[in-house]
């Protein structure tokens, strides 16, 4: 069973519909206790990082996610959920979960005079990293390289360890789009809104055959 973490800051209905489409059993819950036996966890997120962190603390999911990572439960962060797994976000200047070393920065802070529209919104092709090609994490099985996925974000993942970046999208800069480290997976885009490639990525995550990462 896949557990979907509902902490009042996630795009839960879209994720649930996508899992319905791939016939994957799941449970949505606002209670960490109800998800303690989940074999996989999906951690969606939309909106503001500061609000999301407040909700994680109130709900008890902040510690639950840390404990689940230590217990080797595969975790998939989506959009905002892919960002606040890192140490700190410039959005609200807020300490985040600290599951991986790194910061979240606005496009304009990464590149001066950034000329493209922010938020980055729309379809972008993914380019797999050398690390992913040499040691596949399992998320891209049966997904053609350069497949397009749907993005909506103003802030950008900046990991300390570049090897955790498994795919990038080009939008003025190279945007880290897929992260993999051990049993922790994260995607900046919305797989639940990305058509068949997104559904296949969710199939891969919810299968028993993930390759794992660094």
Residue frames relative to the residue before (quaternion, step in Angstrom):
aa qw qx qy qz dx dy dz
X 1.0000 0.0000 0.0000 0.0000 0.00 0.00 0.00
X 0.2945 -0.7383 0.5855 0.1592 3.55 -1.06 0.87
X 0.2387 -0.7685 0.5782 0.1342 3.56 -0.89 0.92
X 0.1809 -0.7572 0.6195 0.1002 3.57 -0.95 0.94
X 0.3175 -0.7752 0.5230 0.1573 3.55 -0.59 1.19
X 0.1036 -0.7945 0.5984 0.0068 3.56 -0.62 1.20
X 0.1095 0.8144 -0.5557 0.1264 3.57 -0.23 1.30
X 0.6046 -0.6091 0.3174 0.4034 3.55 1.23 0.73
X 0.7133 0.3849 -0.2741 0.5176 3.60 1.14 0.47
X 0.6256 0.5446 -0.3338 0.4479 3.57 1.17 0.52
X 0.4884 -0.6458 0.5085 0.2932 3.52 -1.27 0.52
X 0.0664 -0.8843 0.4615 0.0256 3.54 0.74 1.17
X 0.6803 0.5071 -0.3392 0.4061 3.68 0.70 -0.90
X 0.6578 0.5111 -0.3195 0.4517 3.60 0.97 -0.81
X 0.6402 0.5092 -0.3219 0.4767 3.57 1.01 -0.79
X 0.6501 0.5166 -0.3156 0.4593 3.59 0.94 -0.87
X 0.6488 0.5103 -0.3253 0.4614 3.61 0.94 -0.81
X 0.6435 0.5188 -0.3280 0.4574 3.58 1.00 -0.79
X 0.6661 0.4815 -0.3071 0.4798 3.61 0.96 -0.79
X 0.5852 0.5455 -0.3639 0.4770 3.58 1.13 -0.60
X 0.6620 0.5333 -0.3044 0.4298 3.58 0.95 -0.93
X 0.7453 0.3537 -0.2219 0.5198 3.59 1.05 -0.66
X 0.4451 -0.7372 0.4131 0.2963 3.56 1.38 0.30
X 0.3702 0.7129 -0.4957 0.3302 3.52 0.96 0.98
X 0.3976 -0.7134 0.5175 0.2554 3.64 -0.71 0.98
X 0.0637 0.8018 -0.5898 0.0723 3.58 -0.97 0.83
X 0.1870 -0.7384 0.6324 0.1408 3.50 -1.38 0.25
X 0.2166 -0.7508 0.6129 0.1170 3.56 -0.89 0.99
X 0.1398 0.8118 -0.5578 0.1013 3.58 -0.81 0.89
X 0.3660 -0.6928 0.5828 0.2157 3.50 -1.30 0.61
X 0.6716 0.4923 -0.2707 0.4830 3.57 1.33 -0.06
X 0.4344 -0.6904 0.5080 0.2766 3.63 -0.70 0.97
X 0.6083 0.5783 -0.3542 0.4124 3.60 1.00 -0.77
X 0.6841 0.4995 -0.2871 0.4473 3.59 0.99 -0.83
X 0.7284 0.4073 -0.2328 0.4993 3.59 1.21 -0.40
X 0.3956 0.7643 -0.4526 0.2335 3.60 1.24 0.05
X 0.7232 0.4059 -0.2480 0.5007 3.62 1.18 -0.43
X 0.3796 0.7318 -0.4877 0.2874 3.61 1.23 0.22
X 0.4134 -0.7135 0.5160 0.2321 3.57 -1.06 0.80
X 0.7544 0.1103 -0.0633 0.6440 3.56 1.29 -0.48
X 0.1661 -0.7699 0.6046 0.1187 3.58 -1.20 0.47
X 0.1395 -0.7497 0.6408 0.0884 3.55 -1.05 0.87
X 0.1463 -0.8014 0.5797 -0.0137 3.50 -0.79 1.20
X 0.0404 -0.8306 0.5554 0.0082 3.62 0.22 1.23
X 0.0208 0.8164 -0.5772 -0.0017 3.56 -1.25 0.15
X 0.0394 0.7574 -0.6512 0.0272 3.54 -1.08 0.82
X 0.7190 0.4702 -0.3126 0.4052 3.55 -1.24 0.41
X 0.8037 -0.3470 0.2669 0.4031 3.50 -1.29 -0.64
X 0.5122 -0.6761 0.4420 0.2919 3.58 -0.90 0.97
X 0.6525 0.5237 -0.3313 0.4360 3.59 0.91 -0.84
X 0.6574 0.4950 -0.3070 0.4781 3.58 0.92 -0.89
X 0.6490 0.5289 -0.3246 0.4402 3.59 0.93 -0.88
X 0.6630 0.4960 -0.3129 0.4652 3.59 0.92 -0.85
X 0.6150 0.5374 -0.3488 0.4597 3.59 1.02 -0.72
X 0.6826 0.4900 -0.2862 0.4605 3.57 0.93 -0.91
X 0.6179 0.5404 -0.3428 0.4568 3.58 1.05 -0.69
X 0.6583 0.5015 -0.3062 0.4705 3.58 0.99 -0.83
X 0.6661 0.5136 -0.3031 0.4480 3.57 0.87 -0.96
X 0.7295 0.4643 -0.2351 0.4438 3.57 0.91 -0.96
X 0.4795 -0.6570 0.4475 0.3716 3.58 1.17 -0.51
X 0.5095 0.6733 -0.4162 0.3375 3.58 1.24 -0.08
X 0.5094 0.6352 -0.4369 0.3823 3.62 1.15 -0.34
X 0.7231 0.4015 -0.2415 0.5075 3.58 0.79 -0.99
X 0.5987 0.5791 -0.3556 0.4238 3.58 1.07 -0.73
X 0.6613 0.4987 -0.3098 0.4669 3.59 0.93 -0.85
X 0.6457 0.5097 -0.3237 0.4674 3.58 0.97 -0.80
X 0.6655 0.4974 -0.2978 0.4701 3.57 0.95 -0.88
X 0.6532 0.5207 -0.3116 0.4528 3.59 1.00 -0.83
X 0.6215 0.5300 -0.3380 0.4675 3.57 1.04 -0.75
X 0.6655 0.4994 -0.2941 0.4703 3.57 0.94 -0.90
X 0.6846 0.4752 -0.2707 0.4819 3.58 1.13 -0.69
X 0.4806 -0.7109 0.3986 0.3237 3.60 1.33 0.17
X 0.3429 0.7057 -0.5343 0.3147 3.60 1.10 0.68
X 0.4321 -0.6885 0.5027 0.2940 3.65 -0.75 0.90
X 0.0898 -0.7879 0.6091 -0.0122 3.55 -0.88 1.09
X 0.1019 -0.7795 0.6163 0.0461 3.57 -0.98 0.91
X 0.1604 -0.7740 0.6086 0.0694 3.57 -0.65 1.17
X 0.1427 -0.7948 0.5879 0.0475 3.56 -0.95 0.93
X 0.8545 -0.0042 -0.0518 0.5168 3.58 -0.95 1.04
X 0.8159 0.0627 -0.0289 0.5741 3.64 -0.43 -1.11
X 0.6200 0.5498 -0.3276 0.4539 3.57 1.14 -0.65
X 0.6274 0.5055 -0.3402 0.4849 3.59 1.23 -0.33
X 0.6699 0.5094 -0.2913 0.4548 3.57 1.20 -0.48
X 0.7666 0.4147 -0.2348 0.4304 3.57 0.66 -1.07
X 0.4423 0.6315 -0.4912 0.4053 3.59 1.21 0.40
X 0.6319 0.5334 -0.3304 0.4551 3.61 1.24 -0.32
X 0.7516 -0.4636 0.2627 0.3889 3.57 -1.33 0.08
X 0.8318 -0.0087 0.1213 0.5415 3.55 0.79 -1.04
X 0.1462 -0.7785 0.6042 0.0865 3.57 -1.10 0.75
X 0.4507 -0.6708 0.5240 0.2691 3.55 -1.03 0.84
X 0.5758 0.5615 -0.3802 0.4567 3.58 1.22 -0.35
X 0.8163 0.0282 -0.0742 0.5722 3.55 -0.10 1.32
X 0.3237 -0.7656 0.4933 0.2564 3.61 1.31 0.00
X 0.3634 0.7665 -0.4325 0.3055 3.53 0.84 1.07
X 0.4319 -0.6437 0.5557 0.3005 3.60 -1.00 0.76
X 0.2301 -0.7937 0.5530 0.1066 3.57 -0.95 0.89
X 0.8221 -0.3105 0.1693 0.4461 3.59 -1.23 -0.34
X 0.2754 -0.7998 0.4961 0.1958 3.57 1.08 -0.61
X 0.3147 0.7540 -0.5178 0.2537 3.59 1.06 0.66
X 0.7642 0.0915 -0.0678 0.6348 3.55 1.29 -0.50
X 0.5071 -0.6407 0.4700 0.3338 3.61 -1.06 0.62
X 0.5046 0.6383 -0.4794 0.3287 3.56 -0.91 0.91
X 0.3254 -0.7321 0.5684 0.1873 3.54 -1.33 0.22
X 0.3308 -0.6982 0.5967 0.2168 3.52 -1.36 0.30
X 0.0381 -0.8314 0.5522 -0.0495 3.56 -0.57 1.19
X 0.5328 -0.6067 0.4887 0.3305 3.56 -1.22 0.60
X 0.6410 -0.5309 0.3863 0.3976 3.58 -1.12 0.66
X 0.6995 0.5020 -0.2752 0.4278 3.58 0.86 -1.00
X 0.6478 0.5044 -0.3217 0.4716 3.60 1.20 -0.42
X 0.6380 0.5171 -0.3243 0.4694 3.57 1.20 -0.46
X 0.7980 0.0713 -0.0216 0.5981 3.55 1.03 -0.81
X 0.4000 -0.7194 0.5152 0.2390 3.56 -0.67 1.10
X 0.8344 0.1410 -0.1447 0.5128 3.56 -1.16 0.77
X 0.1318 0.8032 -0.5626 0.1450 3.55 0.99 0.86
X 0.2482 -0.8496 0.4574 0.0850 3.56 -0.49 1.22
X 0.6200 0.5608 -0.3590 0.4150 3.60 1.16 -0.32
X 0.6268 -0.5615 0.3926 0.3710 3.55 -1.22 0.51
X 0.0938 -0.7577 0.6446 0.0402 3.53 -1.07 0.89
X 0.4429 -0.1564 -0.8777 0.0947 1.59 -1.77 1.76
X 0.5222 -0.5530 0.5462 0.3510 3.48 -1.36 0.41
X 0.1137 0.8119 -0.5528 0.1492 3.57 -0.35 1.24
X 0.6565 0.4980 -0.3814 0.4190 3.55 -0.73 1.06
X 0.6923 -0.4911 0.3643 0.3832 3.52 -1.40 -0.18
X 0.0240 0.7935 -0.6068 0.0402 3.55 -0.97 0.92
X 0.4574 -0.6595 0.5252 0.2829 3.54 -1.13 0.71
X 0.3208 -0.7251 0.5750 0.2017 3.53 -1.20 0.59
X 0.1710 -0.7396 0.6420 0.1075 3.53 -1.19 0.74
X 0.3729 -0.7470 0.5066 0.2152 3.57 -0.67 1.09
X 0.4645 -0.6786 0.5002 0.2711 3.55 -1.08 0.77
X 0.6512 -0.4883 0.4003 0.4211 3.55 -1.30 0.26
X 0.6217 0.5498 -0.3369 0.4446 3.58 1.00 -0.83
X 0.6711 0.4992 -0.2982 0.4599 3.59 0.92 -0.91
X 0.6602 0.5117 -0.3122 0.4527 3.58 0.96 -0.82
X 0.7094 0.4543 -0.2574 0.4733 3.57 1.05 -0.78
X 0.7992 0.0960 -0.0117 0.5932 3.58 1.11 -0.73
X 0.1607 -0.8460 0.4977 0.1039 3.62 0.42 1.19
X 0.3925 -0.7345 0.5115 0.2115 3.54 -0.99 0.92
X 0.5823 -0.6171 0.3553 0.3923 3.59 1.24 -0.26
X 0.5768 0.6206 -0.3841 0.3669 3.59 1.14 -0.42
X 0.7481 0.4442 -0.2184 0.4421 3.59 1.06 -0.70
X 0.3471 0.7498 -0.5020 0.2556 3.57 1.20 0.17
X 0.8436 0.0972 -0.1356 0.5104 3.58 -0.92 1.06
X 0.5779 0.5238 -0.4042 0.4778 3.60 1.20 0.46
X 0.4041 -0.7293 0.4873 0.2597 3.63 -0.55 1.08
X 0.5285 -0.6136 0.4762 0.3426 3.57 -1.05 0.74
X 0.7873 0.2515 -0.2632 0.4977 3.56 -1.15 0.83
X 0.3173 0.7275 -0.5366 0.2866 3.61 1.13 0.48
X 0.3987 -0.7264 0.5162 0.2167 3.57 -1.16 0.66
X 0.0803 -0.7712 0.6313 0.0170 3.51 -1.18 0.80
X 0.4895 -0.7000 0.4580 0.2464 3.55 -1.20 0.63
X 0.1334 -0.8122 0.5680 0.0045 3.55 -0.69 1.22
X 0.0961 0.7313 -0.6752 0.0108 3.54 -1.30 0.57
X 0.4247 0.6941 -0.4963 0.3025 3.62 -0.30 1.20
X 0.3009 -0.7437 0.5759 0.1570 3.52 -1.30 0.58
X 0.7223 0.3704 -0.2044 0.5471 3.56 1.28 -0.42
X 0.2928 -0.7882 0.5355 0.0783 3.52 -1.13 0.82
X 0.4732 -0.6624 0.5142 0.2701 3.56 -1.01 0.89
X 0.0158 -0.7823 0.6225 -0.0134 3.56 -0.94 0.96
X 0.1009 -0.8332 0.5413 0.0511 3.63 0.23 1.22
X 0.5177 -0.6063 0.4947 0.3459 3.57 -1.18 0.53
X 0.7465 0.3218 -0.1733 0.5561 3.56 0.98 -0.88
X 0.3272 -0.7852 0.4960 0.1743 3.57 -0.36 1.23
X 0.5795 0.6127 -0.3766 0.3834 3.59 1.15 -0.45
X 0.5993 0.5582 -0.3819 0.4281 3.62 1.16 -0.33
X 0.5712 0.5744 -0.3885 0.4391 3.62 1.24 -0.25
X 0.1400 -0.8313 0.5364 0.0394 3.58 -0.53 1.19
X 0.7885 0.0021 -0.0230 0.6145 3.60 1.24 -0.29
X 0.1665 -0.7756 0.6025 0.0876 3.54 -1.20 0.61
X 0.2206 -0.7154 0.6396 0.1745 3.51 -1.41 0.31
X 0.3785 -0.7293 0.5250 0.2219 3.56 -1.03 0.71
X 0.2296 0.7365 -0.6131 0.1701 3.57 -0.76 1.11
X 0.7917 -0.1912 0.0680 0.5762 3.54 0.36 1.31
X 0.7473 0.0480 -0.0157 0.6625 3.54 1.15 -0.80
X 0.5424 -0.5547 0.4829 0.4062 3.56 -1.29 -0.01
X 0.1999 -0.8089 0.5493 0.0632 3.56 -0.42 1.29
X 0.3737 -0.6992 0.5534 0.2555 3.62 -0.68 0.98
X 0.1257 -0.8524 0.5076 0.0067 3.56 -0.47 1.23
X 0.7834 0.1311 -0.0692 0.6036 3.57 1.15 -0.59
X 0.1166 -0.7845 0.6089 0.0126 3.54 -0.89 1.06
X 0.0636 0.7779 -0.6245 0.0304 3.56 -1.07 0.75
X 0.1601 0.7567 -0.6210 0.1274 3.53 -0.87 1.02
X 0.8138 -0.0941 0.0214 0.5731 3.57 -0.30 1.25
X 0.7933 -0.2479 0.2091 0.5153 3.57 -0.71 -1.09
X 0.5781 0.5683 -0.3734 0.4510 3.59 1.29 0.27
X 0.0249 -0.7867 0.6145 -0.0525 3.55 -0.75 1.18
X 0.0410 0.8061 -0.5890 0.0400 3.59 -1.04 0.66
X 0.0889 -0.7880 0.6087 0.0252 3.56 -1.04 0.85
X 0.4250 -0.7245 0.4865 0.2404 3.56 -0.80 1.03
X 0.6712 0.4836 -0.2817 0.4861 3.58 1.14 -0.64
X 0.4972 -0.6189 0.5114 0.3290 3.55 -1.36 -0.07
X 0.2448 -0.7872 0.5413 0.1653 3.65 -0.18 1.15
X 0.6348 0.5539 -0.3295 0.4263 3.59 1.09 -0.67
X 0.7226 0.3618 -0.2308 0.5419 3.59 1.30 -0.21
X 0.6013 0.6215 -0.3082 0.3965 3.57 1.31 0.14
X 0.5899 -0.6222 0.3678 0.3599 3.58 1.09 0.65
X 0.8360 -0.2270 0.1475 0.4772 3.56 -1.20 -0.52
X 0.6308 0.5117 -0.3725 0.4489 3.67 0.88 -0.67
X 0.6551 0.5084 -0.3140 0.4624 3.58 1.00 -0.77
X 0.6480 0.5041 -0.3183 0.4739 3.57 0.99 -0.80
X 0.6443 0.5113 -0.3320 0.4617 3.59 1.00 -0.76
X 0.6192 0.5296 -0.3483 0.4635 3.59 1.02 -0.73
X 0.6598 0.4871 -0.3086 0.4817 3.59 0.98 -0.78
X 0.5945 0.5392 -0.3608 0.4750 3.60 1.07 -0.65
X 0.6678 0.5077 -0.3022 0.4527 3.55 0.90 -0.94
X 0.6712 0.4969 -0.3110 0.4538 3.59 0.90 -0.87
X 0.7390 0.4269 -0.2404 0.4624 3.57 0.92 -0.83
X 0.5245 0.6124 -0.4222 0.4143 3.59 1.27 0.09
X 0.5717 -0.5948 0.4527 0.3384 3.56 -1.37 0.06
X 0.6783 0.5653 -0.2508 0.3968 3.59 1.25 -0.16
X 0.2457 0.7838 -0.5367 0.1928 3.59 1.03 0.63
X 0.4520 -0.7240 0.4615 0.2420 3.52 -1.01 0.85
X 0.4109 -0.7005 0.4908 0.3157 3.57 1.10 -0.55
X 0.2932 -0.7724 0.5430 0.1500 3.55 -1.25 0.22
X 0.8083 -0.2804 0.2069 0.4746 3.52 -1.27 -0.52
